[in-house]
Every structure is written in structure tokens, then in C-alpha cells.
Amino acid sequence: MTLRILVAVAMPLGQQVLEISLPEGSTVADALAAAPVRETFPGLDPEAASVGIWSRAVKADTVLRDGDRVEVYRPLRADPKDMRRARARLRTASPRSRNEP
């Protein structure tokens, strides 16, 4: 049986969903090797990137099922928790009281 797999990559300047066919028993690593990810996004190393299937993080040795969508995640520019803490510090450092407009 042949599996129909989607490989999705989103970068700041563009995104692409590539459809590939793989033999049954293929893994996420096989999908990344078969899809032209490096050619489409030269600055991305798919083997070093975090990956998931349908928004759930998985390891490269995860076996695929027909219709799976393998997603390649780019690294975050900033940690969301750190950004939230910085915004909270700014709010609490403000001298305005709650009653002032």
C-alpha cells in the first residue's frame, strides 16, 4: 500500500504544503528526506527542526499513516513566556492607578 502524505513548511516569507507518496511503514524522517524541503527552503535544516503530525509534536522515527500531515516547525524568535513576563513587568511598573483614565 502507498501512503499519501502532506509535508507542511511555513517560513516568514512563505509557506508550502508538499504532497508525497511513500511506502507503508515509512517514518517522519522518510517523509522529510523524500520531500524537496531543502530545495524549497534553502535556509531550513529539516533534520534539525522540530516536527509534528497534525499539530502534535512527534519524533522522527514515528511511523506515518495514510493522510498524515507532517509539519516542520521553525524555531521561535522569542520565548512566549519571557515575552509575557516582560509585558507584566511593564504593567506593574506603571505609576498610574486603576481610577485614573
MODELLER restraints for C-alpha pairs under 7 A, 6 or more apart:
rsr = mdl.restraints
at = mdl.atoms
rsr.add(forms.Gaussian(group=physical.xy_distance, feature=features.Distance(at['CA:1:A'], at['CA:23:A']), mean=6.41, stdev=0.5))
rsr.add(forms.Gaussian(group=physical.xy_distance, feature=features.Distance(at['CA:1:A'], at['CA:24:A']), mean=5.73, stdev=0.5))
rsr.add(forms.Gaussian(group=physical.xy_distance, feature=features.Distance(at['CA:2:A'], at['CA:21:A']), mean=6.36, stdev=0.5))
rsr.add(forms.Gaussian(group=physical.xy_distance, feature=features.Distance(at['CA:2:A'], at['CA:22:A']), mean=5.69, stdev=0.5))
rsr.add(forms.Gaussian(group=physical.xy_distance, feature=features.Distance(at['CA:2:A'], at['CA:23:A']), mean=4.75, stdev=0.5))
rsr.add(forms.Gaussian(group=physical.xy_distance, feature=features.Distance(at['CA:2:A'], at['CA:24:A']), mean=5.73, stdev=0.5))
rsr.add(forms.Gaussian(group=physical.xy_distance, feature=features.Distance(at['CA:3:A'], at['CA:21:A']), mean=5.51, stdev=0.5))
rsr.add(forms.Gaussian(group=physical.xy_distance, feature=features.Distance(at['CA:3:A'], at['CA:22:A']), mean=5.15, stdev=0.5))
rsr.add(forms.Gaussian(group=physical.xy_distance, feature=features.Distance(at['CA:3:A'], at['CA:23:A']), mean=5.89, stdev=0.5))
rsr.add(forms.Gaussian(group=physical.xy_distance, feature=features.Distance(at['CA:3:A'], at['CA:24:A']), mean=5.95, stdev=0.5))
rsr.add(forms.Gaussian(group=physical.xy_distance, feature=features.Distance(at['CA:3:A'], at['CA:65:A']), mean=6.73, stdev=0.5))
rsr.add(forms.Gaussian(group=physical.xy_distance, feature=features.Distance(at['CA:3:A'], at['CA:66:A']), mean=4.58, stdev=0.5))
rsr.add(forms.Gaussian(group=physical.xy_distance, feature=features.Distance(at['CA:4:A'], at['CA:20:A']), mean=6.06, stdev=0.5))
rsr.add(forms.Gaussian(group=physical.xy_distance, feature=features.Distance(at['CA:4:A'], at['CA:21:A']), mean=4.82, stdev=0.5))
rsr.add(forms.Gaussian(group=physical.xy_distance, feature=features.Distance(at['CA:4:A'], at['CA:22:A']), mean=6.71, stdev=0.5))
rsr.add(forms.Gaussian(group=physical.xy_distance, feature=features.Distance(at['CA:4:A'], at['CA:66:A']), mean=5.37, stdev=0.5))
rsr.add(forms.Gaussian(group=physical.xy_distance, feature=features.Distance(at['CA:4:A'], at['CA:67:A']), mean=5.46, stdev=0.5))
rsr.add(forms.Gaussian(group=physical.xy_distance, feature=features.Distance(at['CA:5:A'], at['CA:19:A']), mean=5.81, stdev=0.5))
rsr.add(forms.Gaussian(group=physical.xy_distance, feature=features.Distance(at['CA:5:A'], at['CA:20:A']), mean=5.37, stdev=0.5))
rsr.add(forms.Gaussian(group=physical.xy_distance, feature=features.Distance(at['CA:5:A'], at['CA:21:A']), mean=6.09, stdev=0.5))
rsr.add(forms.Gaussian(group=physical.xy_distance, feature=features.Distance(at['CA:5:A'], at['CA:66:A']), mean=6.41, stdev=0.5))
rsr.add(forms.Gaussian(group=physical.xy_distance, feature=features.Distance(at['CA:5:A'], at['CA:67:A']), mean=5.36, stdev=0.5))
rsr.add(forms.Gaussian(group=physical.xy_distance, feature=features.Distance(at['CA:5:A'], at['CA:68:A']), mean=5.37, stdev=0.5))
rsr.add(forms.Gaussian(group=physical.xy_distance, feature=features.Distance(at['CA:5:A'], at['CA:69:A']), mean=6.02, stdev=0.5))
rsr.add(forms.Gaussian(group=physical.xy_distance, feature=features.Distance(at['CA:6:A'], at['CA:17:A']), mean=6.34, stdev=0.5))
rsr.add(forms.Gaussian(group=physical.xy_distance, feature=features.Distance(at['CA:6:A'], at['CA:18:A']), mean=5.55, stdev=0.5))
rsr.add(forms.Gaussian(group=physical.xy_distance, feature=features.Distance(at['CA:6:A'], at['CA:19:A']), mean=4.55, stdev=0.5))
rsr.add(forms.Gaussian(group=physical.xy_distance, feature=features.Distance(at['CA:6:A'], at['CA:20:A']), mean=6.30, stdev=0.5))
rsr.add(forms.Gaussian(group=physical.xy_distance, feature=features.Distance(at['CA:6:A'], at['CA:68:A']), mean=6.38, stdev=0.5))
rsr.add(forms.Gaussian(group=physical.xy_distance, feature=features.Distance(at['CA:6:A'], at['CA:69:A']), mean=4.58, stdev=0.5))
rsr.add(forms.Gaussian(group=physical.xy_distance, feature=features.Distance(at['CA:6:A'], at['CA:70:A']), mean=6.01, stdev=0.5))
rsr.add(forms.Gaussian(group=physical.xy_distance, feature=features.Distance(at['CA:7:A'], at['CA:17:A']), mean=5.54, stdev=0.5))
rsr.add(forms.Gaussian(group=physical.xy_distance, feature=features.Distance(at['CA:7:A'], at['CA:18:A']), mean=5.06, stdev=0.5))
rsr.add(forms.Gaussian(group=physical.xy_distance, feature=features.Distance(at['CA:7:A'], at['CA:19:A']), mean=6.37, stdev=0.5))
rsr.add(forms.Gaussian(group=physical.xy_distance, feature=features.Distance(at['CA:7:A'], at['CA:69:A']), mean=5.77, stdev=0.5))
rsr.add(forms.Gaussian(group=physical.xy_distance, feature=features.Distance(at['CA:7:A'], at['CA:70:A']), mean=4.70, stdev=0.5))
rsr.add(forms.Gaussian(group=physical.xy_distance, feature=features.Distance(at['CA:7:A'], at['CA:71:A']), mean=5.86, stdev=0.5))
rsr.add(forms.Gaussian(group=physical.xy_distance, feature=features.Distance(at['CA:8:A'], at['CA:16:A']), mean=5.90, stdev=0.5))
rsr.add(forms.Gaussian(group=physical.xy_distance, feature=features.Distance(at['CA:8:A'], at['CA:17:A']), mean=4.30, stdev=0.5))
rsr.add(forms.Gaussian(group=physical.xy_distance, feature=features.Distance(at['CA:8:A'], at['CA:18:A']), mean=6.33, stdev=0.5))
rsr.add(forms.Gaussian(group=physical.xy_distance, feature=features.Distance(at['CA:8:A'], at['CA:69:A']), mean=6.90, stdev=0.5))
rsr.add(forms.Gaussian(group=physical.xy_distance, feature=features.Distance(at['CA:8:A'], at['CA:70:A']), mean=6.09, stdev=0.5))
rsr.add(forms.Gaussian(group=physical.xy_distance, feature=features.Distance(at['CA:8:A'], at['CA:71:A']), mean=4.74, stdev=0.5))
rsr.add(forms.Gaussian(group=physical.xy_distance, feature=features.Distance(at['CA:8:A'], at['CA:72:A']), mean=6.28, stdev=0.5))
rsr.add(forms.Gaussian(group=physical.xy_distance, feature=features.Distance(at['CA:9:A'], at['CA:15:A']), mean=5.61, stdev=0.5))
rsr.add(forms.Gaussian(group=physical.xy_distance, feature=features.Distance(at['CA:9:A'], at['CA:16:A']), mean=5.54, stdev=0.5))
rsr.add(forms.Gaussian(group=physical.xy_distance, feature=features.Distance(at['CA:9:A'], at['CA:17:A']), mean=6.41, stdev=0.5))
rsr.add(forms.Gaussian(group=physical.xy_distance, feature=features.Distance(at['CA:9:A'], at['CA:71:A']), mean=6.11, stdev=0.5))
rsr.add(forms.Gaussian(group=physical.xy_distance, feature=features.Distance(at['CA:9:A'], at['CA:72:A']), mean=5.27, stdev=0.5))
rsr.add(forms.Gaussian(group=physical.xy_distance, feature=features.Distance(at['CA:10:A'], at['CA:16:A']), mean=6.44, stdev=0.5))
rsr.add(forms.Gaussian(group=physical.xy_distance, feature=features.Distance(at['CA:18:A'], at['CA:35:A']), mean=6.93, stdev=0.5))
rsr.add(forms.Gaussian(group=physical.xy_distance, feature=features.Distance(at['CA:20:A'], at['CA:35:A']), mean=6.62, stdev=0.5))
rsr.add(forms.Gaussian(group=physical.xy_distance, feature=features.Distance(at['CA:25:A'], at['CA:63:A']), mean=6.03, stdev=0.5))
rsr.add(forms.Gaussian(group=physical.xy_distance, feature=features.Distance(at['CA:25:A'], at['CA:64:A']), mean=6.76, stdev=0.5))
rsr.add(forms.Gaussian(group=physical.xy_distance, feature=features.Distance(at['CA:26:A'], at['CA:63:A']), mean=5.76, stdev=0.5))
rsr.add(forms.Gaussian(group=physical.xy_distance, feature=features.Distance(at['CA:26:A'], at['CA:64:A']), mean=5.91, stdev=0.5))
rsr.add(forms.Gaussian(group=physical.xy_distance, feature=features.Distance(at['CA:27:A'], at['CA:60:A']), mean=6.73, stdev=0.5))
rsr.add(forms.Gaussian(group=physical.xy_distance, feature=features.Distance(at['CA:27:A'], at['CA:61:A']), mean=5.45, stdev=0.5))
rsr.add(forms.Gaussian(group=physical.xy_distance, feature=features.Distance(at['CA:27:A'], at['CA:62:A']), mean=5.30, stdev=0.5))
rsr.add(forms.Gaussian(group=physical.xy_distance, feature=features.Distance(at['CA:27:A'], at['CA:63:A']), mean=4.29, stdev=0.5))
rsr.add(forms.Gaussian(group=physical.xy_distance, feature=features.Distance(at['CA:27:A'], at['CA:64:A']), mean=5.40, stdev=0.5))
rsr.add(forms.Gaussian(group=physical.xy_distance, feature=features.Distance(at['CA:28:A'], at['CA:60:A']), mean=4.93, stdev=0.5))
rsr.add(forms.Gaussian(group=physical.xy_distance, feature=features.Distance(at['CA:28:A'], at['CA:61:A']), mean=6.07, stdev=0.5))
rsr.add(forms.Gaussian(group=physical.xy_distance, feature=features.Distance(at['CA:28:A'], at['CA:62:A']), mean=5.77, stdev=0.5))
rsr.add(forms.Gaussian(group=physical.xy_distance, feature=features.Distance(at['CA:28:A'], at['CA:63:A']), mean=6.57, stdev=0.5))
rsr.add(forms.Gaussian(group=physical.xy_distance, feature=features.Distance(at['CA:28:A'], at['CA:64:A']), mean=6.52, stdev=0.5))
rsr.add(forms.Gaussian(group=physical.xy_distance, feature=features.Distance(at['CA:28:A'], at['CA:70:A']), mean=6.98, stdev=0.5))
rsr.add(forms.Gaussian(group=physical.xy_distance, feature=features.Distance(at['CA:29:A'], at['CA:60:A']), mean=4.87, stdev=0.5))
rsr.add(forms.Gaussian(group=physical.xy_distance, feature=features.Distance(at['CA:29:A'], at['CA:61:A']), mean=6.31, stdev=0.5))
rsr.add(forms.Gaussian(group=physical.xy_distance, feature=features.Distance(at['CA:32:A'], at['CA:46:A']), mean=6.56, stdev=0.5))
rsr.add(forms.Gaussian(group=physical.xy_distance, feature=features.Distance(at['CA:38:A'], at['CA:44:A']), mean=6.34, stdev=0.5))
rsr.add(forms.Gaussian(group=physical.xy_distance, feature=features.Distance(at['CA:38:A'], at['CA:45:A']), mean=6.84, stdev=0.5))
rsr.add(forms.Gaussian(group=physical.xy_distance, feature=features.Distance(at['CA:46:A'], at['CA:72:A']), mean=6.84, stdev=0.5))
rsr.add(forms.Gaussian(group=physical.xy_distance, feature=features.Distance(at['CA:49:A'], at['CA:72:A']), mean=6.50, stdev=0.5))
rsr.add(forms.Gaussian(group=physical.xy_distance, feature=features.Distance(at['CA:49:A'], at['CA:73:A']), mean=6.19, stdev=0.5))
rsr.add(forms.Gaussian(group=physical.xy_distance, feature=features.Distance(at['CA:49:A'], at['CA:74:A']), mean=6.37, stdev=0.5))
rsr.add(forms.Gaussian(group=physical.xy_distance, feature=features.Distance(at['CA:50:A'], at['CA:72:A']), mean=6.16, stdev=0.5))
rsr.add(forms.Gaussian(group=physical.xy_distance, feature=features.Distance(at['CA:50:A'], at['CA:73:A']), mean=5.24, stdev=0.5))
rsr.add(forms.Gaussian(group=physical.xy_distance, feature=features.Distance(at['CA:51:A'], at['CA:57:A']), mean=5.87, stdev=0.5))
rsr.add(forms.Gaussian(group=physical.xy_distance, feature=features.Distance(at['CA:51:A'], at['CA:58:A']), mean=6.10, stdev=0.5))
rsr.add(forms.Gaussian(group=physical.xy_distance, feature=features.Distance(at['CA:51:A'], at['CA:70:A']), mean=6.97, stdev=0.5))
rsr.add(forms.Gaussian(group=physical.xy_distance, feature=features.Distance(at['CA:51:A'], at['CA:71:A']), mean=5.52, stdev=0.5))
rsr.add(forms.Gaussian(group=physical.xy_distance, feature=features.Distance(at['CA:51:A'], at['CA:72:A']), mean=4.66, stdev=0.5))
rsr.add(forms.Gaussian(group=physical.xy_distance, feature=features.Distance(at['CA:51:A'], at['CA:73:A']), mean=5.68, stdev=0.5))
rsr.add(forms.Gaussian(group=physical.xy_distance, feature=features.Distance(at['CA:52:A'], at['CA:58:A']), mean=4.90, stdev=0.5))
rsr.add(forms.Gaussian(group=physical.xy_distance, feature=features.Distance(at['CA:52:A'], at['CA:70:A']), mean=5.76, stdev=0.5))
rsr.add(forms.Gaussian(group=physical.xy_distance, feature=features.Distance(at['CA:52:A'], at['CA:71:A']), mean=5.11, stdev=0.5))
rsr.add(forms.Gaussian(group=physical.xy_distance, feature=features.Distance(at['CA:52:A'], at['CA:72:A']), mean=6.70, stdev=0.5))
rsr.add(forms.Gaussian(group=physical.xy_distance, feature=features.Distance(at['CA:53:A'], at['CA:68:A']), mean=6.48, stdev=0.5))
rsr.add(forms.Gaussian(group=physical.xy_distance, feature=features.Distance(at['CA:53:A'], at['CA:69:A']), mean=5.43, stdev=0.5))
rsr.add(forms.Gaussian(group=physical.xy_distance, feature=features.Distance(at['CA:53:A'], at['CA:70:A']), mean=4.67, stdev=0.5))
rsr.add(forms.Gaussian(group=physical.xy_distance, feature=features.Distance(at['CA:53:A'], at['CA:71:A']), mean=5.95, stdev=0.5))
rsr.add(forms.Gaussian(group=physical.xy_distance, feature=features.Distance(at['CA:54:A'], at['CA:69:A']), mean=5.58, stdev=0.5))
rsr.add(forms.Gaussian(group=physical.xy_distance, feature=features.Distance(at['CA:54:A'], at['CA:70:A']), mean=6.76, stdev=0.5))
